[in-house]
């Protein structure tokens, strides 16, 4: 078994060879789905309970959410931006170009630059997501009614909660362990106001 690389705080960045057995199948899934295993997943694999919880929630959202896949990635990018997580913001921007999510450059720029979306309905989605986060779910009935009046459903309001929950796992972990950016994500972090320089990990 090869010795795993480490973050600057000495958390292992596992390869498929060094990862704990319960984590290997998830790492293989990312490789098959996206052609890479992001550093986030390689680090999470040290704690299979965290990795499996994160991955299964993401799979559940992709398979069962009443939000579209494009909206799922938009909400999760918004959450990561609000949490100032350079790793997840750059990762969601990079993966947003994948046909699975089909996000536009304009959508990602609107999140990064905190400007209006071209689609007014997405502005309502962003406002609702921010209010759920800021107030830990507490809100006036008028906030929910504005969300519903825009054409969203109560099920989609609950799916926003799932997106926030799954990003708490990755955003908080990244800040704690100082996850280095994958080379494929670096250009998406260049102009982030919370860009942090972290040691690169050789491919």
PyMOL commands that set and color helices and strands:
alter all, ss='L'
color gray80, all
select helices_A, chain A and resi 21-34+39-44+48-64+69-82+86-95+105-113+120-134+141-149+154-177+183-189
alter helices_A, ss='H'
color red, helices_A
select strands_A, chain A and resi 5-6+12-13
alter strands_A, ss='S'
color yellow, strands_A
deselect
rebuild
show_as cartoon
